[in-house]
Amino acid sequence: MASPSLSYQFKTANIVVKLIVINVLIWIGFALLEWVLNSGAVITQWFSLPTDLSRLIIQPWSLITYAFLHGGFWHIFWNMLILYWFGQIVLNLFTEKRFLTIYLLGALAGGILFVTAYNLFPVLITSSAYLVGASAAVRAIMIFIATYTPNTEVRIIFFNVKLWQIGVFVVLTDLIQIPTSSNAGGLLAHVGGAIFGYVYAQQLGKGNDIGAWWERFMDAVTSYFKPTPKSEKKVKMKTVYKNRSTATKRATSGMSKSEKQVRVDTILDKISKSGYDSLSKEDKDFLFKAGKDT
């Protein structure tokens, strides 16, 4: 029996594995491209996050794309390893869409703090730099889950450690290094991602999903690139409406009053829990027909 193709394995993999593959392929691709063209880091700079606001204005995409670039093997190795460890824990509790929201908004938060620091902090304002790496996004994932389930334990070599302990250790390590590090901007980006992960988890625990707008944005972008032809929509709408309305009439005509009331109560309960938009077309037709019969 032939083994599944690489494309099939990629399509069926979870979002964590897909992100790791994408990051590795981009890292290899950019390295090879710049070597072939002998262009130095010119191409990479167009996707790296600059501190210069005039440069950022002409390449706004870099607020996200920087997180898919890496400076070297160990840079990408540790980021992807940590992403895999903590990403699997997040996926045990949340959907892939929410995971991707935390990851991308964490990268965005880290990038914003990086740019802000270089344009406001006196110690950095005379310097300029470019940011690359998924560290801020990975920090957001790590701190999010450490905040949301702080007492979950993981095995590190010979010891069991709670997630909140790992989170505190990592953030303190970044903060302590900032004043003496040659990569202060990168460490600040880590902190930006960590802050976002913490706030997101705190708000989610209170019932506030601060990433919902981003999920709607991603859905809109996805639907934009996968439009349904108008002719197909019209055919489907006519066919479905006719069949369902006919089925609804048949169903209601053969039901007793008590059976109809049970069905109505069930539909009303669904509305109270999830809203009217959660009803199927059949439920809406049934409710409309039942209302006319009373």
C-alpha positions in Angstrom: 0.0 0.0 0.0 1.5 3.4 -1.1 2.1 6.0 1.6 0.1 9.2 1.5 1.6 12.0 -0.5 3.3 14.9 1.2 0.5 17.3 0.1 -2.1 15.0 1.6 -0.2 14.8 4.9 0.1 18.6 5.0 -3.6 19.1 4.3 -4.6 16.6 7.0 -2.1 17.9 9.6 -3.2 20.2 12.5 -2.5 23.9 12.4 0.6 23.6 14.6 2.3 21.3 12.2 1.2 23.4 9.2 2.7 26.5 10.7 6.0 24.7 11.5 6.2 23.5 7.9 5.4 26.9 6.5 8.0 28.6 8.7 10.7 26.1 7.7 9.9 26.3 4.0 9.9 30.1 4.0 13.3 30.1 5.9 14.8 27.7 3.4 13.2 29.5 0.4 14.5 33.0 1.4 18.0 31.7 2.2 18.2 29.9 -1.2 16.7 32.9 -3.1 19.1 35.4 -1.7 22.0 33.1 -2.3 21.1 32.6 -5.9 20.5 36.3 -6.5 23.5 37.3 -4.4 21.2 40.0 -3.0 22.3 40.0 0.6 19.3 40.7 2.9 17.5 43.1 0.4 14.6 40.7 -0.3 14.2 39.8 3.4 14.1 43.4 4.5 10.9 43.9 2.5 9.2 41.4 4.7 11.0 42.2 8.0 9.6 44.7 10.4 11.4 48.1 10.3 11.6 50.6 13.2 11.6 53.4 10.7 7.9 54.6 10.4 8.4 56.0 6.9 9.6 52.5 5.8 6.8 50.8 7.7 4.2 52.9 5.9 5.3 51.5 2.5 5.5 47.9 3.8 2.6 47.5 6.4 2.4 43.8 5.7 5.7 43.4 7.6 3.7 43.7 10.9 2.8 40.1 10.2 5.2 38.7 7.7 8.3 39.3 10.0 7.0 36.5 12.2 7.6 34.0 9.3 11.3 34.9 8.8 14.2 33.7 10.9 17.8 34.7 11.3 19.4 31.2 11.5 19.0 27.5 12.2 18.9 27.8 16.0 16.5 30.7 15.9 13.9 28.8 14.0 14.7 25.5 15.7 13.9 26.7 19.2 10.8 28.7 18.1 9.3 25.8 16.3 10.1 23.3 19.1 8.4 25.5 21.7 5.5 26.1 19.3 5.0 22.4 18.9 5.1 21.7 22.7 2.7 24.4 23.7 0.6 24.4 20.6 -0.5 20.9 21.2 -1.7 21.8 24.6 -3.7 24.8 23.2 -5.3 22.5 20.6 -6.5 20.1 23.3 -8.8 22.9 24.5 -9.5 25.2 21.6 -10.2 25.2 17.9 -7.5 25.7 15.3 -9.1 29.0 14.3 -8.6 30.4 17.9 -5.1 29.0 18.0 -4.3 30.9 14.7 -5.9 34.0 16.1 -3.7 33.9 19.2 -0.6 33.2 17.1 -1.1 36.0 14.6 -2.4 38.6 17.0 0.5 37.8 19.3 2.9 38.5 16.4 1.1 41.7 15.7 1.2 42.8 19.4 5.0 42.0 19.6 5.6 43.9 16.4 3.7 47.0 17.6 5.6 47.1 20.9 8.9 46.7 19.0 8.2 49.7 16.7 6.7 51.8 19.5 9.8 51.2 21.7 12.2 52.3 19.0 10.2 55.5 18.4 9.5 56.4 22.0 12.1 55.0 24.3 15.0 57.5 24.6 17.5 54.6 24.9 16.4 53.2 21.5 15.1 56.2 19.6 18.5 57.0 18.0 18.8 53.4 16.8 17.2 51.5 13.9 16.7 47.8 13.4 14.7 45.1 11.7 12.7 42.4 13.5 12.3 38.8 12.3 11.2 35.7 14.0 8.1 33.9 15.4 9.2 34.5 19.0 6.4 37.0 19.8 3.8 34.7 18.4 5.2 31.7 20.2 5.3 33.7 23.5 1.7 34.6 23.0 0.7 30.9 22.7 2.9 29.9 25.7 1.6 32.7 28.0 -2.0 32.3 26.9 -2.2 28.6 27.9 -0.1 29.2 31.0 -2.6 31.9 32.1 -5.7 30.0 31.0 -4.7 26.6 32.7 -2.0 27.7 35.1 -1.9 24.5 37.2 -1.5 22.1 34.2 1.7 20.1 34.7 4.2 19.2 32.0 7.3 17.0 32.3 10.6 18.6 31.8 13.4 16.0 31.9 13.1 14.7 35.5 10.6 17.1 36.9 6.9 18.0 36.7 6.4 21.8 36.3 3.2 23.8 36.2 2.6 26.0 33.2 2.3 29.2 35.2 5.9 28.6 36.6 7.2 28.2 33.0 5.4 31.4 32.0 6.8 33.4 34.9 10.3 32.1 34.3 10.3 32.9 30.6 8.9 36.5 31.0 11.3 37.3 33.9 14.2 36.0 31.8 13.3 38.3 28.9 12.8 41.3 31.2 16.1 40.8 33.0 18.0 40.6 29.8 16.6 43.7 28.1 18.9 46.3 29.6 22.1 44.5 28.7 21.2 42.6 25.6 22.2 43.5 22.0 18.7 42.2 21.0 16.7 44.5 23.3 14.1 45.1 20.5 13.6 41.4 20.0 13.1 40.8 23.7 10.6 43.7 23.8 8.7 41.9 21.0 8.7 38.8 23.2 7.1 40.8 26.0 4.5 42.3 23.6 3.4 38.8 22.6 3.4 37.6 26.2 1.2 40.6 27.2 -1.3 39.8 24.5 -1.4 36.1 25.4 -2.0 37.0 29.1 -4.7 39.6 28.4 -6.5 37.3 25.9 -6.6 34.4 28.4 -7.8 36.7 31.2 -10.6 38.2 29.1 -11.6 34.8 27.7 -12.0 33.5 31.3 -14.4 36.4 31.9 -16.4 35.5 28.7 -14.9 38.2 26.5 -13.4 37.0 23.3 -11.1 39.9 22.3 -10.0 38.0 19.2 -13.4 37.5 17.7 -13.0 40.5 15.3 -9.8 38.9 13.9 -11.7 35.6 13.3 -14.4 37.5 11.5 -11.7 39.2 9.4 -10.0 35.9 8.5 -13.4 34.4 7.5 -14.1 37.5 5.3 -10.7 37.1 3.6 -11.2 33.4 3.1 -14.6 33.8 1.6 -13.3 36.6 -0.6 -10.8 34.3 -2.2 -13.4 31.4 -2.5 -16.5 33.1 -3.9 -19.5 31.0 -4.9 -20.8 31.7 -8.4 -24.0 33.7 -8.5 -25.7 31.2 -10.8 -24.9 28.4 -8.4 -26.3 30.4 -5.5 -29.6 31.0 -7.2 -30.0 27.4 -8.2 -29.3 26.2 -4.7 -31.6 28.7 -3.0 -34.5 27.9 -5.3 -34.1 24.1 -4.9 -33.5 24.1 -1.2 -36.4 26.5 -0.5 -38.9 24.5 -2.5 -37.9 21.1 -1.1 -37.8 22.3 2.5 -41.0 24.3 2.4 -42.8 21.3 0.9 -41.3 19.0 3.6 -42.3 21.4 6.3 -45.9 21.5 5.1 -46.0 17.7 5.0 -44.5 17.5 8.5 -46.8 20.0 10.1 -50.0 18.5 8.5 -49.3 15.1 9.9 -48.5 16.3 13.5 -50.9 16.6 16.4 -51.2 19.9 18.3 -49.1 18.6 21.2 -46.3 17.4 18.9 -46.3 20.8 17.2 -46.0 22.5 20.5 -43.1 20.3 21.5 -41.3 21.2 18.3 -42.0 24.9 18.7 -40.7 24.8 22.3 -37.5 23.1 21.1 -37.0 25.8 18.4 -37.7 28.6 20.9 -35.2 27.1 23.3 -32.6 27.0 20.5 -33.3 30.7 19.8 -32.8 31.7 23.5 -29.5 29.9 23.6 -27.9 30.7 20.2 -30.1 33.3 18.6 -32.4 33.2 15.6 -29.6 33.0 13.1 -28.6 29.6 14.5 -31.9 28.1 13.2 -31.9 26.0 10.1 -34.1 26.9 7.2 -36.4 24.0 8.1 -36.8 25.3 11.7 -37.6 28.8 10.5 -40.2 27.5 8.0 -41.8 25.3 10.7 -42.0 28.2 13.2 -43.5 30.5 10.5 -46.1 27.8 9.5 -46.9 27.1 13.2 -47.4 30.8 13.8 -49.9 31.0 10.9 -51.9 28.0 12.1 -52.4 29.4 15.6 
